[in-house]
Amino acid sequence: MTSGAPCRRKLKGRLESLDTFRGFCLVLMIFVNSGGGGYWWLDHSAWNGLTVADLLFPWFMWIMGVSMAVSFKARREQRQMRTQMLHQVVVRGLKLITIGLFLANGHHMYRWRLLGVLQYFGVSYIWVGVVVLVAGS
């Protein structure tokens, strides 16, 4: 006989604090992209200031770096080959770049903005992943 309470399983290997921070950043990003509700701290600052909206990109880059470290460690413990890891890094990075291109520009190829936020994430992911996997331990 089971109780009426739902059964909660903890996902093995998840860093809950990182997932929580990622979710918090996503919620903030939605507010920032929707005008910030009129709050000054949810709007990008002028050239000479800093607001919460200006911290979202560096926070996501930090989250990406921590996630890569955790992921690479787990893959090494599973004895995954470096070439396989490199392939996954390049494919994921190219997916980010492609999604960024189409989300920002649509089908208007003659006026594409090549470097947007997702493209920066994709290029950074590939660069850091290759450096860590080729030169790292």
C-alpha positions in Angstrom: 0.0 0.0 0.0 1.4 3.4 -1.0 0.7 6.8 0.6 -0.9 9.6 -1.4 2.4 11.5 -1.5 4.2 11.4 -4.9 7.4 9.5 -5.0 10.4 11.7 -5.5 13.5 10.1 -7.1 16.7 12.0 -7.0 18.4 12.1 -10.3 21.8 10.5 -10.0 24.7 12.7 -10.7 22.8 16.0 -11.0 24.2 19.1 -9.3 21.0 20.5 -7.9 22.5 23.9 -7.0 23.6 24.3 -10.6 20.2 23.3 -12.0 18.6 25.8 -9.6 20.9 28.6 -10.6 20.3 27.8 -14.3 16.5 27.9 -13.8 16.8 31.2 -11.9 18.8 32.7 -14.8 16.3 31.4 -17.3 13.4 33.1 -15.4 15.4 36.3 -15.2 16.2 36.1 -18.9 12.5 35.8 -19.7 11.7 38.9 -17.6 14.5 40.8 -19.2 13.5 39.9 -22.7 9.9 40.8 -22.0 10.7 44.3 -20.9 11.6 43.6 -17.3 8.2 44.7 -15.9 9.4 48.3 -15.8 12.0 47.5 -13.1 15.3 49.4 -13.8 17.4 46.5 -12.6 15.9 44.2 -15.2 16.9 46.4 -18.1 20.3 46.5 -19.7 22.3 49.5 -18.4 23.9 52.3 -20.3 27.5 52.0 -21.2 28.6 53.1 -17.7 26.6 50.9 -15.4 25.8 47.3 -14.4 22.4 45.7 -13.7 21.2 42.2 -13.1 20.3 41.9 -16.9 24.0 42.5 -17.7 25.1 39.6 -15.5 23.0 36.9 -17.2 25.4 36.2 -20.1 28.5 35.8 -17.8 26.4 33.7 -15.4 25.4 31.4 -18.3 29.0 31.2 -19.4 30.0 30.2 -15.8 27.2 27.6 -15.7 28.4 26.2 -19.1 31.9 25.9 -17.8 30.9 24.1 -14.6 28.6 21.8 -16.5 31.5 20.9 -18.9 33.8 20.1 -16.0 31.2 17.9 -14.3 30.3 16.2 -17.6 33.9 15.6 -18.7 34.7 14.1 -15.4 31.8 11.7 -15.6 32.7 10.7 -19.1 36.3 10.0 -18.2 35.0 7.8 -15.3 32.9 5.9 -17.9 36.1 5.4 -19.9 34.7 7.3 -22.9 37.4 8.0 -25.5 38.6 11.5 -26.1 37.7 11.4 -29.8 34.1 10.5 -28.9 34.0 13.4 -26.4 35.5 15.8 -29.0 32.9 14.8 -31.5 30.1 15.4 -29.0 31.6 18.8 -28.1 31.8 19.9 -31.8 28.3 18.7 -32.6 26.8 20.4 -29.6 28.6 23.6 -30.3 27.6 23.6 -34.0 24.0 23.0 -33.0 24.1 26.0 -30.7 25.6 28.2 -33.5 23.0 26.9 -36.0 20.0 27.4 -33.6 21.3 30.9 -32.8 21.6 31.8 -36.5 18.1 30.7 -37.3 16.4 32.2 -34.2 18.0 35.6 -34.7 17.7 35.8 -38.4 15.1 33.4 -39.7 15.3 32.6 -43.4 16.6 36.1 -44.5 20.2 34.9 -45.3 21.2 38.2 -46.9 21.0 40.1 -43.6 22.2 37.5 -41.1 23.7 38.6 -37.9 26.5 36.1 -37.5 27.5 36.7 -33.8 24.6 36.5 -31.4 24.4 35.2 -27.9 23.9 31.5 -28.8 26.6 31.8 -31.4 29.0 33.0 -28.7 28.0 30.1 -26.5 28.6 27.7 -29.4 32.0 29.0 -30.3 33.0 29.2 -26.6 31.8 25.7 -26.0 33.8 24.3 -28.9 36.9 26.3 -28.0 37.0 25.4 -24.4 36.0 21.8 -25.0 38.8 21.3 -27.5 41.4 22.9 -25.3 40.4 20.9 -22.3 40.2 17.6 -24.1 43.3 18.0 -26.1 45.6 19.8 -23.6 43.9 18.7 -20.3 44.6 15.7 -18.2 
